[in-house]
Amino acid sequence: MNEDTLSPSYDVVVIGGGAAGLSGALMLARARRATAVIDAGHPRNAPAGGVHGLLGREGVPPLELAARGRAEARSYGAHIITGEVVTTTRNPTGDFTVTLADGRTTTARRLLITTGLEDVLPDIPGAAARWGKDLVHCPYCHGYEVRDQPLGVIATGPMSVHQALLFRQWTADLVLFTHDQPLPSEEDAEKLAARGVQVITGPIASLDTTDGRLTAITLADGRSIPRAAAAAATGMRARAGFIAGLDLALAPHPSGMGHYLPAEPTGKTTAPGVWAAGNVTDLSAQVGAAAAGAALAAAHLNGDLVTEETQAAVDAHRARATTAV
């Protein structure tokens, strides 16, 4: 992507340039805030063929959506900077210094963290190559595209039975592979049986392909189960290695799905002047929800700046009145 010049200071630096970051930047730039988006250029959804469930942009390729978002934010004056943020520190003056991996720095009165998350795939040969194609995770993002085909759900944790029951909505030919996880409980086994979901035990050896498409899941004991697509719940960890200097830390998600950056519904974190939105705070948010969350956070962030500026104006007004007397 084309890169703007990094200015010495901004009202707001948005760290992360996916749907959430660009949505927040658009809101802030339209509020006439000097805004920069710093993006490392590694979107989580890049392997996917299209973004689904996004009203008005159904099926749009992820990189096209990002390009449109960058153009829209730029049209209101936002800067889009390619780079990886390595540290963020609070200055004695109350603003922040943001340092990039290449040594560039800038300051910001406020920060909006929208760096998303990274998926930790199951350690199965072939998983990385199939990810985002015919190895998927979210039925609402990908279920329709794999409908009515022989599907497999690879158990990776406590949410896998729930994932299998969801994917059953899109196909009648579904297998839950326990892989390296415990067998379903008696209650869960009854639910799966009632819905016609077969359970196959034993570790998976590989995901097999023919002509670039998944065709079978092979177990360590040699069994080969024909499947056209598979789903697996990944481990998810928020991308936020730069937050140590802000007195912030990731926390285990209550669902057991991974680690996230806690924030209020408005995006406000426990660190004054720092907001967060999108998948970094909500591991399950789809593109539309991530973008909406960042727009809300940006509005509250701008309101916080307005409050600060109003108080400064009141203080100055009182000082002038006192001097005049």
C-alpha positions in Angstrom: 0.0 0.0 0.0 1.1 3.6 -0.5 2.5 5.2 2.6 2.0 8.7 4.0 4.8 10.5 5.8 4.8 10.0 9.6 4.3 13.3 11.3 6.0 14.2 14.6 2.7 14.2 16.5 -1.0 13.4 16.2 -4.2 13.7 18.2 -4.6 9.9 17.9 -2.4 7.1 16.7 -4.4 4.0 15.7 -2.3 0.9 16.0 -3.5 -1.7 13.5 -5.0 -1.1 10.1 -7.6 -3.8 9.6 -11.4 -3.2 9.5 -11.4 -2.0 13.1 -8.5 0.3 12.8 -9.6 1.9 9.6 -13.2 2.3 10.9 -11.9 4.1 14.0 -9.6 6.2 11.9 -12.4 7.2 9.5 -14.5 8.3 12.5 -11.7 10.3 14.0 -10.6 11.9 10.8 -14.2 13.0 10.1 -14.1 14.5 13.7 -11.2 16.6 12.4 -8.6 14.8 14.5 -5.0 14.5 13.3 -4.9 10.7 13.0 -2.4 8.1 11.9 -3.0 4.5 11.3 0.2 2.3 11.8 -0.3 -1.1 10.2 2.2 -3.9 10.0 0.5 -5.3 6.9 -0.3 -8.9 8.2 -4.1 -9.1 8.1 -5.5 -12.2 9.8 -8.1 -12.7 7.1 -5.7 -12.5 4.1 -6.0 -16.2 3.2 -9.8 -16.0 2.9 -11.4 -15.5 -0.5 -14.0 -13.1 0.8 -15.5 -11.4 3.8 -19.0 -12.7 4.6 -21.9 -11.5 6.6 -20.9 -7.8 6.0 -23.9 -5.9 4.8 -23.3 -4.0 1.6 -20.0 -5.7 1.0 -20.9 -9.4 1.1 -18.1 -11.5 -0.4 -15.6 -8.6 -0.9 -12.0 -9.9 -0.9 -10.3 -8.9 2.4 -7.5 -6.9 0.7 -10.0 -5.0 -1.4 -12.0 -4.1 1.7 -8.8 -2.8 3.3 -7.9 -0.8 0.3 -11.3 0.8 0.2 -11.0 1.6 3.9 -7.6 3.2 3.6 -8.8 5.4 0.7 -11.8 6.5 2.7 -9.8 7.3 5.8 -7.2 9.2 3.7 -9.9 11.2 2.0 -10.5 12.9 5.4 -6.9 13.5 6.1 -5.8 10.3 8.0 -2.2 9.2 7.5 -1.7 5.5 6.7 1.8 4.3 7.8 3.3 0.9 7.1 5.3 -0.3 10.1 5.3 -2.4 13.2 4.9 -0.7 16.6 7.4 -2.2 19.1 6.9 0.1 22.1 4.5 2.6 23.4 5.3 4.7 26.5 3.5 7.4 28.4 5.4 10.7 28.7 5.5 13.0 31.7 3.3 15.4 29.8 0.6 12.7 29.6 0.9 12.0 25.9 2.4 8.9 24.3 5.5 8.1 22.3 5.1 5.4 19.7 8.2 3.7 18.4 8.3 1.6 15.2 10.6 -1.3 14.5 12.6 0.8 12.0 13.3 3.5 14.6 10.7 6.0 13.6 8.8 7.7 16.4 5.8 9.9 16.8 3.7 11.2 19.7 0.0 11.0 20.3 -2.5 12.5 22.8 -4.5 9.3 22.6 -4.0 5.7 21.4 -6.6 3.3 19.8 -5.3 -0.3 19.7 -6.9 -2.3 16.9 -4.2 -4.9 16.2 -6.5 -7.9 16.1 -5.2 -11.3 17.0 -3.2 -14.2 15.7 -4.5 -17.8 15.3 -2.5 -20.7 16.7 -3.3 -23.6 14.4 -3.5 -27.2 15.5 -0.1 -29.0 15.0 -1.2 -31.1 12.1 0.7 -31.5 8.8 -1.2 -29.6 6.1 -3.2 -27.3 8.4 -1.3 -24.1 7.6 -1.6 -24.6 3.9 -5.4 -25.2 4.1 -6.1 -22.4 6.6 -8.7 -19.9 5.4 -9.5 -22.1 2.3 -11.0 -25.5 3.2 -9.8 -25.5 6.8 -11.9 -22.8 8.5 -13.1 -21.8 12.0 -16.3 -19.8 11.9 -19.6 -21.2 10.6 -21.0 -17.8 10.1 -18.0 -16.7 8.1 -17.5 -19.9 6.0 -20.4 -22.3 6.6 -22.4 -21.4 3.5 -19.4 -21.8 1.3 -18.9 -25.4 2.5 -22.6 -26.3 2.8 -23.9 -29.8 2.0 -20.4 -31.3 1.7 -18.7 -33.9 3.9 -17.2 -31.8 6.7 -15.0 -32.5 9.7 -14.6 -30.6 12.9 -11.2 -31.1 14.5 -11.4 -30.9 18.3 -8.9 -28.5 19.8 -10.5 -27.5 23.1 -13.7 -27.2 25.2 -15.7 -25.3 22.5 -15.3 -28.0 19.8 -18.6 -29.9 20.5 -20.4 -26.5 20.3 -18.6 -25.8 17.1 -19.7 -29.2 15.7 -23.3 -28.6 16.6 -23.2 -25.3 14.9 -21.6 -26.6 11.7 -24.4 -29.3 11.6 -26.7 -26.5 10.5 -24.8 -26.4 7.1 -24.4 -30.1 6.4 -25.9 -33.5 7.3 -22.5 -35.3 6.7 -20.4 -34.2 9.7 -17.7 -35.9 11.7 -16.1 -34.7 14.9 -12.5 -35.8 15.2 -11.4 -35.9 18.8 -7.7 -35.8 17.7 -5.8 -35.1 21.0 -8.8 -34.0 23.0 -10.8 -36.0 25.6 -13.9 -37.8 24.5 -17.1 -35.8 24.6 -19.0 -36.1 27.9 -22.0 -38.4 28.1 -24.3 -35.4 27.7 -22.4 -34.0 24.7 -22.2 -37.5 23.1 -26.0 -37.8 23.3 -26.4 -34.4 21.6 -24.0 -35.3 18.8 -25.7 -38.7 18.3 -29.1 -37.0 18.2 -28.0 -34.7 15.5 -26.3 -37.4 13.5 -22.7 -36.3 14.1 -20.3 -39.1 14.0 -17.4 -39.1 16.5 -14.1 -40.5 15.4 -11.4 -40.9 18.0 -7.6 -41.0 17.7 -4.9 -38.5 16.7 -4.9 -37.0 13.2 -1.8 -37.6 11.1 -2.4 -35.3 8.2 -4.9 -33.3 6.0 -4.6 -34.7 2.5 -5.2 -32.9 -0.7 -5.8 -33.6 -4.4 -5.4 -30.8 -6.9 -5.1 -28.2 -4.2 -8.3 -29.2 -2.4 -8.8 -31.1 0.9 -10.0 -34.6 0.1 -9.4 -36.6 3.3 -8.3 -36.6 6.9 -5.9 -39.3 7.8 -5.5 -40.6 11.3 -2.3 -41.9 12.9 -3.7 -45.5 12.8 -3.9 -45.3 9.0 -7.6 -44.7 8.6 -8.5 -42.1 5.9 -11.8 -40.3 6.2 -13.0 -38.5 3.1 -13.8 -34.9 3.8 -14.2 -31.9 1.5 -13.6 -29.3 4.2 -12.8 -29.1 7.9 -13.1 -26.7 10.8 -11.0 -26.2 13.9 -11.2 -23.7 16.7 -7.7 -22.1 16.9 -6.0 -20.7 19.9 -6.3 -17.0 19.7 -3.9 -14.4 21.1 -4.3 -10.6 20.8 -1.4 -8.9 19.0 -0.3 -6.5 21.6 3.4 -7.1 22.5 3.9 -3.3 22.6 1.5 -2.6 25.6 4.0 -3.3 28.5 4.9 0.3 28.7 1.3 1.3 29.1 0.7 -0.7 32.3 -1.6 -3.0 30.4 -1.6 -6.8 30.0 -3.5 -9.5 28.2 -5.8 -11.7 30.1 -7.1 -15.2 29.6 -10.5 -15.1 27.9 -13.4 -16.5 30.0 -14.3 -18.9 27.1 -10.9 -20.5 27.2 -10.4 -19.5 23.5 -7.2 -17.5 24.1 -6.0 -14.2 25.5 -7.4 -10.7 24.9 -7.0 -7.1 26.0 -9.8 -6.3 28.4 -11.7 -3.1 27.7 -15.1 -1.5 28.5 -17.9 -1.7 26.0 -16.9 1.8 24.9 -13.3 0.6 24.2 -11.8 2.4 27.2 -9.0 0.4 28.9 -7.7 0.7 32.4 -4.8 2.9 31.1 -5.9 6.5 30.8 -5.9 7.8 27.3 -5.8 4.3 25.7 -8.8 2.7 23.9 -9.0 -0.7 22.2 -11.5 -2.3 19.8 -12.0 -5.2 17.4 -10.6 -8.7 17.8 -7.9 -7.5 20.2 -10.7 -7.1 22.8 -13.4 -9.5 21.3 -11.9 -12.7 20.0 -15.1 -13.8 18.3 -16.0 -10.5 16.6 -16.6 -10.7 12.8 -15.5 -7.9 10.5 -18.7 -5.9 10.9 -18.7 -6.1 14.6 -15.0 -5.2 14.8 -15.5 -2.2 12.7 -18.6 -1.1 14.6 -16.8 -1.5 17.9 -13.9 0.7 16.7 -16.3 3.4 15.5 -17.9 3.5 18.9 -14.5 3.6 20.6 -13.4 6.4 18.4 -16.5 8.4 19.2 -15.9 8.0 22.9 -12.2 8.8 22.5 -13.0 12.0 20.6 -15.4 12.9 23.4 -12.7 12.4 25.9 -10.5 14.9 24.0 -13.4 17.3 23.7 -13.8 17.2 27.5 -10.1 17.8 28.0 -10.0 20.7 25.6 -13.1 22.2 27.1 -11.6 22.2 30.6 -8.4 23.8 29.2 -10.5 26.5 27.6 -12.5 27.1 30.8 -9.2 27.4 32.8 -7.8 29.9 30.2 -11.1 31.8 30.3 -11.0 32.1 34.0 -7.4 33.2 34.0 -8.1 35.9 31.5 -11.1 37.1 33.6 -8.9 37.2 36.7 -6.2 39.2 35.0 -8.8 41.7 33.6 -10.1 42.3 37.1 
